[in-house]
Amino acid sequence: DEGLAVLTAISNAFENSQLVEVDLSDNAMGSKGLTACEMVLGGKAVMNSMESLKLCNNGLSEYTMAEVATLLTNEHGIDGSCIAQNLRRVHFYNNMSGNQGCESFAQIMAKASHKLEDIRMSGTRARAEGSAYITSSLSSLADQDKLKNLARLDLADNSFGECFEDLANALKSCPQLTYLNLNDCMLTDEGVEAVCVALLEADTPLEYLNLGGNDITPEGAKSVVNLITAVNSTIVTFIADENELTSKGIRIITKAFNSQTLKEITFNGTECGSIGADAVVAMKEKVPNLETLAIDDNRIPEGAVERLTEAFGDILTEMEGNDDEEDADDDLSDDEGEDDASVDDLAAAMANVAV
């Protein structure tokens, strides 16, 4: 009660303000908390001015998320406008709103406009049903040309395996996108291919791309090649941790890099062995401004680790989780150990194309 009283007092102090950015992250926000902060979530202080809202790590339940949606979408004035229409940035992260919370997010997006520049809906504890609300709402915005100014999209830790078509439809309408986080989204090879094709169609100037934790195999790595080639002139961070790439997939991907802008690349937990490690070493001359290389939690033998260390020095992060007594590539057959010639030729050729 004492904490709620403090929140109420602070919130009400802004009654005569015109707040543009509101960040209530890291506070326990149940229904009582929302009521306490109503002035800065849906009251006079933000009615016609709020452009940015962050509610991260608030423990929002499905019920409190529904209340947030109501505050943001309630129409006011003779023109029927609402707070959601003015939002440029909206962040919901590490809450426990589940499937119904995603439905509430979709209700907010339904009222949003072309002003949107930065969306984060991650760590929601949503399953396939809830994730579908997210992608369908974004797809609907795309169909209305309301994602043309979107620069950042963070949808990590959702389940898009059954709804990646809607996600792809949204992405192909994001020509300004520079940041995309799809970590742990259960896309698999098929979903990753759809995402990559959509990003190519949008011609996005990507700087940050996280495809970690999506069960990508060497087959899926082939879909990533064209995208990497297209963003070689802008990409700064590429993350592919916790996938089933194996050394074959890593070799396919690394051959596509030819970038002056790339500063960070990570292949942690990707079933990499000596062949993949040597492919990363061979990439070094094509990424001269690399600052961080992470390739831990693999089975790279000691000799290959030494070659990585010699090539990259302090750029290489700690390898404490690596098993250097085994080689993941011992499990590959001779045929699997050889590159697929057509894919390798494509990656090598495309890496030299000026985009």
C-alpha positions in Angstrom: 0.0 0.0 0.0 2.8 2.4 0.8 4.5 1.7 -2.6 1.2 2.2 -4.4 0.7 5.5 -2.6 4.2 6.6 -3.8 3.3 5.6 -7.4 0.1 7.5 -7.2 1.7 10.6 -5.9 4.4 10.6 -8.5 2.0 9.9 -11.3 -0.4 12.6 -10.3 2.4 15.1 -10.0 2.5 15.1 -13.8 -1.2 16.0 -14.2 -0.5 19.3 -16.0 2.4 17.9 -18.0 2.6 16.7 -21.6 4.7 13.6 -21.3 6.3 12.3 -24.5 8.1 9.2 -23.1 6.9 7.0 -20.2 9.0 4.2 -18.9 7.6 2.2 -15.9 9.8 -0.8 -16.3 11.0 -2.9 -13.4 8.0 -2.1 -11.2 5.4 -4.7 -10.1 2.4 -3.6 -12.0 -0.7 -5.5 -11.1 -4.2 -3.9 -11.5 -3.6 -1.7 -8.4 -0.3 -0.5 -9.9 -1.9 0.4 -13.1 -4.6 2.3 -11.3 -1.9 4.2 -9.3 -0.1 5.1 -12.6 -3.3 5.9 -14.6 -2.4 9.5 -15.0 0.8 8.7 -16.9 -0.6 5.8 -18.8 -4.0 7.1 -19.9 -4.7 10.4 -18.3 -4.3 14.1 -19.1 -0.5 13.9 -18.8 -0.2 11.7 -21.9 -3.5 12.0 -23.7 -2.2 13.9 -26.7 1.5 13.7 -26.2 2.8 10.2 -25.4 5.0 8.8 -28.2 7.0 6.2 -26.3 5.8 3.6 -23.7 8.0 1.0 -22.0 6.6 -1.7 -19.7 9.4 -4.2 -19.3 9.9 -6.6 -16.5 6.7 -5.6 -14.8 5.1 -9.0 -14.4 2.1 -8.0 -16.4 -0.5 -10.7 -16.4 -3.1 -11.2 -19.1 -5.5 -9.2 -17.0 -3.2 -6.2 -16.5 -2.2 -6.3 -20.1 -5.8 -6.0 -21.1 -6.2 -3.0 -18.8 -3.1 -1.4 -20.5 -4.7 -2.0 -23.9 -7.9 -0.3 -22.8 -6.0 2.7 -21.6 -4.1 3.1 -24.8 -7.1 2.5 -27.2 -9.9 4.4 -25.4 -11.2 7.0 -27.8 -11.3 10.6 -26.6 -12.3 13.8 -28.2 -14.7 14.4 -31.1 -12.3 12.9 -33.6 -12.2 9.5 -31.8 -8.4 9.6 -31.4 -6.5 7.5 -28.9 -3.1 7.3 -27.3 -2.0 4.3 -29.4 -2.3 6.3 -32.6 0.6 8.6 -31.5 3.0 5.9 -30.4 6.4 5.7 -32.1 7.9 3.2 -29.6 6.1 0.5 -27.6 8.0 -2.0 -25.5 6.6 -5.0 -23.6 9.3 -7.4 -22.4 9.7 -10.1 -19.8 6.1 -10.1 -18.6 3.9 -13.1 -18.1 0.9 -12.0 -20.1 0.7 -15.3 -22.2 -1.6 -15.8 -25.1 -4.3 -13.4 -23.9 -1.6 -10.7 -23.4 -0.7 -11.1 -27.0 -4.3 -10.5 -28.0 -4.2 -7.3 -26.0 -1.0 -6.3 -27.8 -2.9 -6.9 -31.1 -5.6 -4.6 -30.0 -3.1 -1.8 -29.4 -1.5 -2.4 -32.8 -4.9 -2.2 -34.4 -5.1 1.4 -33.3 -1.4 2.2 -34.2 -0.4 4.4 -37.1 2.5 4.8 -39.6 4.4 6.6 -36.8 5.6 3.3 -35.4 9.4 3.1 -35.4 10.3 0.7 -32.6 8.3 -2.4 -31.4 9.3 -4.8 -28.7 7.0 -7.7 -27.8 9.3 -10.3 -26.3 9.6 -12.7 -23.4 5.8 -13.0 -23.2 5.4 -16.6 -22.2 3.2 -17.0 -25.2 2.6 -20.2 -27.1 1.6 -20.6 -30.8 -1.9 -19.1 -30.3 -0.6 -16.0 -28.7 2.3 -15.6 -31.2 -0.2 -15.7 -34.0 -1.9 -12.7 -32.5 1.4 -10.8 -32.7 2.2 -11.7 -36.3 -1.4 -11.2 -37.6 -1.5 -7.7 -36.1 1.9 -6.8 -37.7 0.7 -8.3 -41.0 -2.4 -6.2 -40.9 -0.3 -3.0 -40.2 1.8 -3.9 -43.2 -1.2 -4.3 -45.4 -2.1 -0.7 -44.4 1.4 0.5 -45.1 1.9 1.4 -41.5 5.3 -0.3 -41.0 7.1 1.9 -43.5 8.9 3.8 -40.8 9.7 0.8 -38.5 13.4 0.7 -37.7 13.5 -1.7 -34.7 11.6 -5.0 -34.2 12.2 -7.3 -31.2 10.0 -10.4 -31.1 12.4 -12.7 -29.2 11.1 -15.7 -27.3 7.9 -16.3 -29.2 6.6 -19.3 -31.2 6.3 -18.4 -34.9 6.7 -21.9 -36.3 3.0 -22.0 -37.4 2.6 -18.3 -38.3 5.8 -17.3 -40.0 3.9 -16.4 -43.2 2.3 -13.4 -41.4 5.6 -12.4 -40.0 7.2 -12.5 -43.4 4.4 -10.5 -44.9 5.0 -7.8 -42.2 8.8 -7.8 -42.8 8.6 -7.2 -46.5 6.9 -3.9 -45.7 9.7 -2.6 -43.5 12.1 -0.8 -45.8 13.7 1.2 -42.9 14.3 -1.8 -40.6 17.8 -1.8 -39.1 17.3 -4.0 -36.0 15.6 -7.4 -36.0 15.7 -9.8 -33.0 14.0 -13.2 -33.7 15.9 -15.2 -31.1 14.2 -18.3 -29.8 11.2 -18.0 -32.1 11.0 -21.7 -33.3 11.2 -20.6 -37.0 13.0 -23.7 -38.3 14.5 -23.7 -41.8 11.2 -23.0 -43.5 10.4 -20.0 -41.4 14.0 -18.6 -41.7 13.8 -18.9 -45.5 10.5 -16.9 -45.5 12.0 -14.3 -43.3 15.1 -13.9 -45.4 13.1 -13.6 -48.6 10.9 -11.0 -47.1 13.9 -8.9 -45.8 15.4 -9.1 -49.3 12.2 -7.9 -50.8 12.0 -5.0 -48.4 15.7 -4.1 -49.1 16.2 -3.4 -45.5 19.5 -1.7 -44.3 19.9 -4.2 -41.5 22.6 -3.5 -38.9 21.5 -6.1 -36.2 20.2 -9.6 -37.0 19.6 -12.2 -34.4 18.4 -15.6 -35.6 19.6 -17.6 -32.6 17.7 -20.6 -31.2 15.6 -21.3 -34.3 16.7 -24.9 -35.2 18.5 -23.8 -38.3 20.3 -26.6 -40.1 22.8 -26.4 -43.0 19.8 -26.4 -45.4 18.5 -23.3 -43.7 21.9 -21.7 -43.8 21.6 -21.6 -47.6 18.6 -19.2 -47.2 20.7 -16.9 -45.1 23.4 -16.5 -47.8 21.6 -14.1 -50.1 20.4 -11.9 -47.1 24.0 -11.6 -45.7 25.2 -10.6 -49.2 22.6 -8.0 -49.4 23.4 -6.4 -46.0 27.2 -6.7 -46.2 27.4 -2.9 -46.5 25.3 -2.3 -43.3 25.5 -5.3 -41.0 27.1 -4.7 -37.6 25.9 -7.7 -35.5 25.0 -11.2 -36.7 23.9 -13.8 -34.1 23.2 -17.4 -34.9 23.7 -19.1 -31.5 22.0 -22.3 -30.5 21.2 -23.7 -33.9 21.9 -27.0 -35.6 24.2 -25.4 -38.2 27.1 -27.8 -37.8 30.4 -26.9 -39.5 28.8 -27.3 -42.9 26.2 -24.5 -42.2 28.8 -22.3 -40.6 31.0 -22.6 -43.7 28.1 -21.7 -46.0 27.4 -18.6 -43.9 30.9 -17.4 -43.4 31.7 -17.5 -47.1 28.9 -15.0 -47.7 30.5 -12.3 -45.5 32.5 -9.6 -47.1 31.8 -6.6 -44.9 33.6 -3.5 -43.7 30.9 -2.8 -41.1 30.6 -6.2 -39.3 31.8 -5.9 -35.7 30.2 -8.9 -33.9 29.4 -12.4 -35.0 28.4 -15.3 -32.7 28.1 -19.0 -33.4 27.8 -20.3 -29.8 26.3 -23.8 -29.4 26.0 -24.5 -33.1 27.5 -28.0 -33.3 30.7 -26.6 -34.8 33.9 -28.6 -35.2 37.3 -28.0 -36.8 35.9 -27.6 -40.3 33.6 -24.7 -39.2 36.4 -23.2 -37.1 38.7 -23.1 -40.0 36.0 -21.6 -42.1 35.7 -18.8 -39.6 39.5 -18.3 -39.7 39.2 -18.0 -43.5 36.6 -15.3 -43.1 38.9 -13.0 -41.2 40.3 -11.1 -44.1 36.8 -10.3 -45.4 35.6 -8.7 -42.1 38.6 -6.4 -41.2 36.7 -4.4 -38.6 35.4 -7.3 -36.5 35.6 -6.6 -32.8 33.9 -9.7 -31.2 33.8 -13.4 -32.2 31.9 -15.8 -30.0 32.0 -19.5 -30.9 31.9 -21.2 -27.5 29.8 -24.3 -26.4 30.9 -26.3 -29.4 33.2 -29.3 -29.9 36.2 -27.7 -31.5 39.5 -29.6 -31.0 42.5 -27.9 -29.4 44.4 -27.5 -32.6 41.5 -25.6 -34.3 41.0 -23.5 -31.1 44.7 -22.5 -31.4 44.2 -21.4 -35.0 41.2 -19.3 -34.0 43.2 -17.7 -31.2 46.1 -17.0 -33.5 43.9 -15.4 -36.1 41.6 -13.4 -33.9 43.5 -12.8 -30.6 41.5 -10.8 -28.1 38.6 -10.6 -30.5 37.8 -14.2 -29.7 35.7 -14.5 -26.5 36.4 -17.1 -23.8 36.0 -20.7 -24.9 35.2 -22.1 -21.4 32.2 -24.2 -22.6 34.0 -25.7 -25.6 34.9 -29.4 -25.5 38.4 -29.4 -27.1 38.9 -33.1 -26.6 36.4 -34.0 -29.3 35.7 -32.8 -32.8 32.1 -32.4 -33.8 33.1 -33.1 -37.3 34.1 -36.6 -36.5 30.4 -37.4 -36.8 30.3 -36.1 -40.4 30.6 -38.5 -43.3 33.1 -37.7 -46.0 30.3 -36.4 -48.2 29.0 -34.2 -45.4 32.4 -32.9 -44.7 32.7 -31.6 -48.3 30.9 -28.5 -49.2 27.9 -28.6 -51.4 29.6 -27.3 -54.5 26.7 -25.2 -55.8 26.0 -23.6 -52.5 29.6 -22.9 -51.9 30.1 -21.4 -55.4 27.0 -19.2 -54.8 28.2 -18.0 -51.5 31.6 -17.2 -52.8 30.3 -15.4 -55.9 27.6 -13.5 -54.1 30.1 -12.3 -51.4 31.9 -10.4 -54.2 28.8 -8.7 -55.5 28.5 -5.0 -54.8 25.0 -4.4 -53.4 
